[in-house]
Amino acid sequence: MRKYVKYSTDELMECVDVFNVSAETQQKIRSLLESEKKAPDAGNFFKYYNDKSKVVKFEETIKNKMGIEHVLAVNSGTSALIAAMVAAGIGPGDEVIIPAYTFFASASAVVVARAIPVITEVDETLTLDPAAIEKNITKKTKAILPVHMLGLPSKMDEIRAIAAKYKLKVIEDTAQAFGGKYKGKYLGTIGDIGCVSLDAYKVIGTGEGGLVMTNDEWAYTRAQSWHDAAACWRPDRYAKERKTGELFCGENYRMPELCAAVGIAQLKKLDWINDCTRSVWKQLRAEIKLPSCAKFVEANDEDGVCGYTLGILFETTEQAVKAIEAKIGLGGLAAKDTKGVRDWHVYWNWEHILEQKSATSEGCPFKCQHVGKAQKYSVDMCPKTKDIMRRLATIGISPAQDEEWASEMASKITKELNKLF
């Protein structure tokens, strides 16, 4: 078998076409590719056995930027979560505390790792409520999964204190908050393992992609094995197992070289994107004068938010729906939910979990000999979260929006909300 496959210019241009660049730019790229034919071959599109690997360069760049010892690039945020679960030793019968407000992938990853998700209330910061976490801890609890929803940092000091008290792992779901911070530290580097999503709808994207970040060499080794079909990428990959739990069968979650190349370019814009949206987020909060029936969503660290979503909480669902339907620039679950539109970010729409569905009739992991007391799920199990989400309206913010846009938006929303209420 050849060490690597050579690609024709036309084949490579098919890849370029995915990014929808102009005809002029495509011609420049084609010329560069044609000129490369006269140069030594650049190698192969594969992470390993490749001293020019873009994936390795991407991982190293993130390590340096985030101040973290180990980074593993994978093919999605969900893959990052699953690999993190395996790395942390989570498996059959274990329980993982997750917020009732998060994308369904957070819950799904726990189930794929053959563990049980324990759906837990959020507070008005839209992140895990520490008091609710402690109430849900049992002898089977293995980890806490704080999710930094909408770029909002979770209460990491309180969560880490609870985890230390009960000897639990903390796996940060930083899918929606890459580059955000909590008290000066990057989100995803505060817990035992951090997970990032890099799909097209996140802070930066590689098309599809994700990251596992940790300072724990053992966790990194296990995550690396899991993500590459147990190819055993260890300090000495051909040596005997150093200790139990190092060798096992895995999946294939590798990030492609092309995605990593995009990631390297995108990473250069990460701080700029968050700085832009955070600035507008702060300006809107300062300039919008809310009616007495509304307040801004509290942030656990205003200087660390990503800032691409500003939340407003009304006193009632009816008020939130009225504000959203006025078409003044507000969105939110409230109006959708009253019309029966399913949103995968709220637990009461997770029928896969609520009805304990599984891929086979045996019902694992919900029905498993390792499970203790069976979890009881229902659409009303987290009433506090349900109430909060049905009172929430949001303003979307992009890095393209400037001070002038923010002032106009603030003036419009102030005027219209005070007309409505």
N, C-alpha and C positions, 0 to 999 in steps of 0.2 A: 504494500500500500504506500502511496506517495506521502511524504511528510506533510505536504499542504497542497491545496488546490489553487491553481491560478485562475483568476477571473478575467473575463474579457471586459473591454471598456464599456460595451453595451450592457453587460450584466451589472456592472457597477453603477451605470447611469440609471438603471431601473431603481436602484436603492436611493439615489439622489432624488429621483422624481417623487418619492414619498413625501419629501419635505416641501413640495410645492414652491420651489424657487423659480425666479424669473428665467426666461429663455437666455438672457445675456449671461446670467450667473451659471446656468447649465453649460453654456459654451465654454466659459472659463474653466469650469471643472473638467470638462471633456478634454480641453487642451492640456491641462495639467496631467490628467491620466495618460494621455497619449505620450507626453514627454517622459513619464515614469517608465514607459516600456524600454527606454534606453538606459535606465538606471538599474542597479541591482534590485532583485525582488524584495519587496517589503516584508515578506513572511506570510503568515496565515491569519485568518479571522477566527482566532481561538485564544483563549486566555493562557493556556498552559503550553509549555515548550515554545514560548514566543517572547523574546526579549524586548519586543516593541508593543506588547499588549496594551491596548487602550483601557481594558478593564483594570489591570494592575495599576496603571497610571491614575485612573479615576479613584480607585480605592486609596492610593497613597496620598492623593491631593486632599481627599476628604479627611483622612487621618490627621494630616497637618492642620487643616482648617478647624476641625472640630476639637482638636486636642484629645483624641481618643486613640488607644493603642491598636485596636483591631477593627477593620472594616471589611465586610463581605458584600460585594455587589451581587444582587440576585435579579430574577426576571419580573418580580412584582412586589408590591407592598404586602400582599397576602402571603406570598412565599416567605418574605422576611419574617412575618409573624409566626408562621408554622415552624420555620427553621429555629427561631428563638425559643419556641415552646420545647422543641426537641432538645436544643442545647441546654435548656434549664432542667432537663430531666422530667418534664411533665408528661404524664401518660395515663393509662387506664385507672379510673377511680379518683384521680386528682381533680380538685376544683380550682377554677381560676375566676377571680372576681373581675367583672367587666362592667362598664357603665351602661345604663339603659338608653343612653343617647350616644350612638356611634354608628359608623357604617357596619352593615351586617358582617363584613369580612372579619371584624374583630371577634365576633362570636363563632363564626365558621372555622377560623383557624384553631380555636380551642377544641372544637369537635373533631377536626381533622387530626389533631394530635391525640385523639382518643380520650380527651378529658371532658369535664363538665363545666359549661359556663354558668356562673352565678350572677345573674342580672341584678345590678345594684343602682340605687338612686343617684342622680346627680343633683347639685344645688344650683343656685341662680348664677353661678359662674359658668354653667353648662358643662362642668366637669365633675368627676367623682366626688361624692360627699364623704369626707373621712369618717364621720359618725356612722353613716350607713355601711361603710366598709367593715368597720369593727363588728357591727351587729351580724354580718354575714359570714364571719370567719368560723370555720369548724376544724375538726381534726384532719379533714381531708383537703383543706385549703393549701395550695402549693404556691400560688402567685397572685399578684395584683397587677392588673393591666390598665393603668391610667391612659386615657386618650385625650390628647390636646386638641379638642374639637374646634373647628373654625379658626385655627391658629391661636387659640387661647390656652395659655399654660395651666396645667393642673396644679393642685396644692401639693407640690412635691415634697416639701419639708414634712408635712403631716403624714403623707403616704409613706415616706421612707421610715418615719418613726414607728408607724404601725407595723410595717414590714419587719423592722428590726426586732420589735417586741415579740412578734409571733414567728420569727425566723422564716419569712417568706421572700420569694424573689419578686423584684419589680421589673416588669417588661413594659417599656414605654411605647405606646403606639403614637408615633410622631408623623403619621401619614399626611396629616393636614397642616403640619406646623414646622416643616424643615427650615432651619435658620432662625426659628424663634428661640427665646431664652427665658430662663427662670432664675432671677437673682444673679444674672451675669453668666450663667452656664447654658450652653446650648441644650435645647430639648433633645432628648434621645441619648444624652451622655450622662444623665443624672442617676438613672436606675441601674440595674444589673445589665440589662440589654436594651438597646433602643432600636426601633424599626421605623423605616422611612418608606414612603411610596413616591415613585417618580413617574406616575402616569400623566396623561395629558391634562388632567384637571387639578394638579397639585402646584405647589409654589414654584418648583421647576420640574421639568419633565424630560424623560429620555424616550418618549413614545410609550414604552412599558418598562418598568424597572423598579427596584427597591434596594434597600440597604439594611444590613444588620451591623450594629455598632456595639462594641463592648471593650472593657478593660480586662476582662477575664479570659486568659489564654485557653483554658479548658473549654469554656463555653464557645469560644471562637472555633476551636478544633472540631467540636461536635457539630456546630452549625455548618462548618465547611464540608464535613463528611456528608451530612444530610443533603446539602444542596447539590452535591455532585455524585449521586448514585453510589455513595460509599467508596469513592475512588481513593480514599485514605490519604488526603493531603495533610500529612502530619510533618513534624520536623524531620523524621526519617520515615517516609511512607512505606518502606518495605520491612521495617522492624516489627518485632512482636508488639502486641498491645501493651502499652505502658501501665494501664490500670483498667479495671472493668468499666465499660461504658465508652471506650474509645472507638471500638470497631462495631459497626452495625450496618444494616442495609439502609439505603437512602433513596432520595428522589433525584430529579435533575432540574434544578432551579437556576442554572447558570445565566448570567447576564451576557448577551451577545456583544461582540466588539463594537458593532455599529452603534448600539444604544449607549455604550460607554463613551464613545467619541462625542456623541451629542451631549452627554452628561458633563464632560470636561468643559465644553463651551458654555453650557447652561450655568454651571457652578460659578463662573466668573460674574454672573448677573445676580446671584442669590442675595447678597447683601443689599444691592441697589433695589431689587424688587421689594424686599421687606422694609427697607428704609422709606421707600416711596409710599407704600400702602399704610405703614404705621403712622407716617406724618399726616396723611389725609384722615386716617382713623381718629387721631388726636384732635385734629382741627374740627371735624364734624362734631365730636363730643363737646368741644368748647363752644361752638357756635350754634348748635341746635338747641332751641329752648323748648323743652318738652312740656306738654300739658300735665296737670297734677296727677292724672291717671296713668302716667308712664314714667319709666326710668331706664337708664342704660344698663346693659348687662355688665356686671362687675367683673373686672379683670384681676386675676391673682398677681399679675405683674404687668403694669401698663407699658413699661419700657421693653418688655419681652414679647409682646404680642406680634403676630405676623401682620395683622391689621387689614386683611382683605375682606373681613366681614364685621360690620358693626351691628350689634344686637340691641333691640329695644324691647323691654318687657312691659306689657300693659297689665292692668289689674284684672281684666277678664278676657276670655276667648273672644267674646263678641266685639270688644274694642279692637283687638288685634286684627280680626277679620275685616272689620270696617276700615281700618287704616290701610291694610294691604289691598283691599278691593277699590280703594280710592285712586289707585294707579298714580301714586306720587313718588314712586321710586323705592317702595318697600316690598319685600318678598317675605316668604316664611311658610312654615308648615301649617299654621292655623287655618288659612283659607283652603289649602289643599285637603287637609284632614277632614274638614266639614263636608267636603264634596266626595269623599271616599277615595281620593287619590293615594295610592300606596307610596310611602317614603321608606326606603330601606335603612334610614338612619335612626329610626325609633323602634324600640323593642316590640311594641304591640303589633307590628307588621311582620315580625320574624316567625312566621308560622312553622318554618323548619325547626325552630327551637321550641316554640310554645307547644307544638304537637309532637315533639321528640321524633321527628322523621329521620330516617337513616337510609343508606343506599341499599341495604339488604334487610330481609325480614327478621333477622336476629335482633335488630334494634340497638346495636352498639353505636356509641359508647353509653347511651342512656340506660340501656339494660345490659349490665355487665356484672360479672361476679365480684369485681373489685369495687363497684359502686356501693357506698354506704346507704344512707337514707336518700331515697329518690327525690330529685328536685321537683318542686311544684311550680309550674309556670302558668301564668294567665295574663290576659290583656290588661288586667287591673293590678298587677303585682307591684308596680312602682307608681303609685298615684301622684307623688310629688313631682316626678319627672314628667308625667303626662300633663299635669297642670302647667308646669313651666313651659313646655314645648308648645302647648296650645295658646299660650299668651305671648309668644315670641314673634317679633317682626324683625327683618334684617335689611341692611343696606349693603350691597356688594361694592367692593372697591378694587380697582385695578391700578397697576403702576403707571398707566397712561393718564390717570386723572390727577390734576394739579390743584394748587391753592384756589385758583379761580373757580374751577368746577366745584370744589368743596364748599366755597362760600355761597355759590348759587344754589347748590343742593341743600345746604343748611337753611338758607332763607326760605326756599320753597317748602321744605318739610315743616319748618317752624310755623309758617303761615297756614298751611293746609291742615296740620294736626290741630292747631288751636281753633280752626274753623269747625273741625269735626267734633271736638270735645270742649 
